[in-house]
Amino acid sequence: MRNNLRTLMISVLVTVLLVSIVSMSTTAQSQPATSAREYVEQAIAQYNRGNYTLAVELLRKATALNGRYARAYAWLGLCYVRLGREQDAIAAFRTVIRLAPASEDARIARQWLSRLEAIATPSVPSGPVVLLWKGSPVPAALDCSGPSDSNGRQWNEPPFDDSGWLTTLLPDENTWACDMCDRFYRSKFTLTSFRRVTIRFASDDSIEIWINGSLVGRWGPGCQQGGCVNNPRGICAINTDVAPVDITRFLIRGSNALAVHVSTAGGGHFFDLKMTVE
């Protein structure tokens, strides 16, 4: 009798345990895992909030689920650009082109690659040189002096830490909703040999240019005063025409730092600069 009762109790316990396991399994299956597409959508939302590192983590989860999802790599490239990780961005954009060469993502990836891969360090440079620029992340409203880094170095000094600045494409036009604002730009490039180097630039409004910590010049009506330099859009009532500027004496063989301050008085913003090496 006791043996029969013990056997019955064991049977009941096993049945309850099996039902619990099946129930847990059914519950887990009823909660679908996040898809690669959903991870990308979450990453885009974080990107738009400026949370680029978090966006990268989400995109990495997407590519782990689907290693052939080109859109995930496209957004990875954009995040890496914002984080200043140019080599990682190049790798991501190349992956987009390999996976989906005819897609819109690939078209945009090619545009970024043409800029990221064109940072010039030629042994015998000649002709136009494409520079990679970084721009201050937040325009400095009503501030003509410019930012400094955590070590107290000014924005126009070569060792200034611009790792937190955003990779910026030129021409840069109306990229923020702020009228009385200034923006600061930096570009680092290497020259191994050169005879003569000139720059041609345009701005709305005034502009000042520094190379390797030395002032090249200031053009326009002054900080946060209305007026263009080389009338970029052909609509400025007040304009200063400037011929190409010879910057050869400011340069060295090796690494150089170019820093630019564009002051905006209102009505839009514009900056472009082209360098030619002979």
C-alpha positions in Angstrom: 0.0 0.0 0.0 2.8 2.4 1.0 4.7 1.6 -2.1 1.7 2.3 -4.3 1.2 5.6 -2.6 4.8 6.6 -3.0 4.8 5.6 -6.7 1.6 7.7 -7.2 3.2 10.8 -5.5 6.3 10.5 -7.6 4.2 10.2 -10.7 2.3 13.4 -9.7 5.5 15.3 -9.0 7.0 14.3 -12.4 3.8 15.3 -14.2 3.8 18.8 -12.4 7.4 19.3 -13.3 6.9 18.4 -17.0 3.9 20.8 -17.2 6.0 23.6 -15.6 8.8 23.0 -18.1 6.4 23.0 -21.1 4.7 26.2 -19.7 8.0 28.0 -19.4 9.0 26.9 -22.9 5.7 28.1 -24.3 6.1 31.5 -22.5 9.6 32.0 -23.9 8.5 31.2 -27.4 5.5 33.6 -27.1 8.1 36.5 -26.6 9.9 36.8 -29.9 13.5 37.8 -29.9 14.5 41.3 -31.2 15.2 41.1 -34.9 18.1 42.7 -36.7 15.8 45.3 -38.2 14.4 46.3 -34.8 17.9 46.7 -33.5 18.7 49.0 -36.4 15.5 51.0 -35.8 16.5 51.4 -32.1 20.0 52.4 -33.2 18.7 55.1 -35.6 16.7 56.6 -32.7 19.8 56.7 -30.5 21.8 58.2 -33.4 19.3 61.0 -33.8 19.7 61.8 -30.1 23.4 62.0 -30.4 24.0 58.7 -28.5 26.5 57.3 -31.0 28.2 54.8 -28.7 24.9 53.2 -27.7 23.8 53.1 -31.4 27.0 51.2 -32.2 26.2 48.6 -29.6 22.7 48.1 -31.0 24.0 47.9 -34.6 26.6 45.3 -33.5 23.7 43.2 -32.2 22.0 43.6 -35.5 25.0 42.4 -37.5 25.5 39.5 -35.1 22.0 38.3 -36.0 22.3 39.0 -39.7 25.8 39.5 -41.0 24.4 40.4 -44.5 22.2 43.3 -43.4 23.7 46.2 -45.4 21.6 48.9 -43.7 23.1 48.0 -40.3 26.6 48.5 -41.7 25.6 51.8 -43.3 24.5 53.2 -39.9 27.6 51.7 -38.3 29.6 53.8 -40.7 27.7 57.0 -39.9 28.1 56.4 -36.2 31.9 55.8 -36.5 32.2 59.0 -38.5 30.5 60.9 -35.7 32.8 59.2 -33.1 35.9 60.1 -35.1 36.7 56.5 -35.9 37.4 57.0 -39.6 39.1 53.6 -40.3 36.2 51.8 -38.8 33.8 53.9 -40.8 35.7 53.0 -44.0 35.5 49.3 -43.2 31.7 49.6 -42.6 31.0 51.5 -45.8 33.0 49.0 -47.8 30.9 46.2 -46.4 27.7 48.0 -47.4 29.0 48.3 -51.0 30.0 44.6 -51.0 26.6 43.4 -49.7 24.3 45.6 -51.6 26.1 47.4 -54.4 23.0 48.8 -56.1 21.2 50.1 -53.0 20.7 53.6 -51.8 22.8 52.8 -48.8 25.7 51.9 -51.1 25.3 55.2 -52.9 25.6 57.1 -49.7 28.5 54.8 -48.6 30.4 55.6 -51.8 30.0 59.4 -51.1 31.5 59.0 -47.6 34.3 56.7 -48.8 35.3 59.2 -51.5 35.9 61.7 -48.7 37.3 59.5 -46.0 39.8 57.7 -48.3 41.0 61.0 -49.9 43.0 62.3 -46.9 46.1 63.2 -48.8 49.6 62.1 -47.8 51.1 61.9 -51.3 54.9 61.7 -51.8 54.7 64.2 -54.6 51.4 66.1 -54.0 50.0 68.0 -56.9 46.6 69.6 -57.6 43.5 69.8 -55.3 43.8 68.1 -52.0 40.7 66.8 -50.2 40.9 67.4 -46.5 39.0 65.7 -43.7 37.4 68.2 -41.4 36.1 68.2 -37.9 33.6 70.8 -36.7 32.7 71.9 -33.2 29.7 69.9 -32.0 27.7 72.8 -30.6 27.9 76.3 -32.1 29.1 78.8 -29.6 26.4 81.5 -29.4 27.8 85.0 -29.0 31.3 83.8 -28.4 34.1 85.0 -30.6 37.0 83.6 -28.6 36.4 79.9 -29.4 36.6 76.7 -27.3 39.5 75.3 -25.3 40.0 71.6 -24.4 40.4 70.0 -20.9 44.1 70.9 -20.9 43.4 74.6 -21.6 44.6 74.5 -25.2 42.8 76.8 -27.6 40.9 75.6 -30.6 43.6 77.0 -33.0 46.6 75.3 -31.4 47.9 72.2 -33.1 47.7 69.9 -30.1 44.1 70.9 -29.2 42.0 67.8 -28.5 39.3 67.6 -31.1 38.4 64.0 -30.5 34.9 65.0 -29.4 34.2 67.1 -32.5 32.1 65.8 -35.4 33.5 64.8 -38.8 32.1 67.4 -41.2 31.7 67.5 -44.9 32.4 70.7 -46.9 30.7 72.8 -48.0 28.9 73.0 -44.6 25.7 75.0 -44.9 22.9 75.7 -42.4 23.7 72.6 -40.2 22.2 74.0 -37.0 19.2 76.1 -36.0 21.0 79.0 -34.5 21.4 82.5 -36.0 23.8 84.4 -33.8 26.3 81.5 -33.6 29.9 80.7 -34.5 31.4 77.4 -35.6 35.0 76.2 -35.4 36.7 73.7 -37.8 39.9 71.8 -37.7 41.8 69.7 -40.3 45.0 67.7 -39.9 47.0 66.7 -43.0 50.5 65.6 -44.0 52.7 67.0 -46.7 55.9 65.3 -47.7 57.0 67.7 -50.4 55.6 70.9 -51.9 56.6 74.0 -53.7 53.6 76.2 -53.3 50.2 75.7 -51.5 47.2 77.9 -51.9 43.7 78.0 -50.4 40.4 79.3 -51.8 37.5 79.7 -49.4 34.0 81.1 -49.0 32.0 81.9 -45.9 28.8 83.5 -44.5 29.7 85.5 -42.5 33.3 86.4 -41.5 36.2 84.0 -41.4 39.6 83.7 -39.7 42.2 81.0 -40.6 45.1 79.6 -38.6 47.8 77.2 -39.7 50.1 75.4 -37.2 49.1 78.0 -34.5 49.8 81.1 -36.7 47.2 83.4 -37.9 46.9 83.5 -41.7 44.3 86.2 -41.8 40.8 87.5 -41.0 38.3 88.4 -43.7 34.9 89.9 -43.7 33.3 92.6 -41.6 34.2 91.0 -38.2 33.0 88.6 -35.6 29.2 88.3 -35.8 28.9 91.1 -38.2 26.8 90.5 -41.4 28.6 90.0 -44.7 30.0 87.2 -46.9 33.5 86.3 -48.1 33.6 85.3 -51.8 29.8 85.5 -51.8 29.1 81.7 -51.6 25.4 81.8 -52.6 25.5 85.0 -54.6 22.9 86.6 -52.3 25.1 88.7 -49.9 24.5 92.4 -50.0 27.9 92.9 -48.2 30.7 90.9 -49.7 34.5 90.7 -49.5 36.2 89.2 -52.5 39.4 87.4 -51.7 41.9 85.9 -54.2 43.5 82.5 -53.5 45.7 82.9 -50.5 49.3 81.5 -50.5 49.9 79.6 -47.3 53.2 78.0 -48.2 55.2 79.9 -45.5 53.0 78.6 -42.7 53.4 74.9 -43.7 56.0 72.3 -42.8 57.0 68.9 -44.2 55.1 66.4 -42.1 51.9 67.0 -40.1 50.1 70.3 -40.3 47.0 71.6 -38.5 44.5 74.0 -40.2 42.0 75.7 -37.9 39.1 77.9 -39.1 36.5 80.1 -37.3 33.4 81.0 -39.2 31.3 83.7 -37.5 27.6 84.0 -38.2 25.5 87.1 -37.6 22.2 85.6 -38.8 20.4 84.5 -42.0 22.2 81.3 -42.5 25.7 79.8 -42.4 28.2 78.6 -45.0 31.8 77.4 -45.1 33.9 75.9 -47.8 37.6 75.7 -48.4 39.7 74.1 -51.1 43.5 73.6 -51.0 45.8 73.2 -54.0 49.3 71.9 -53.8 52.0 72.4 -56.4 
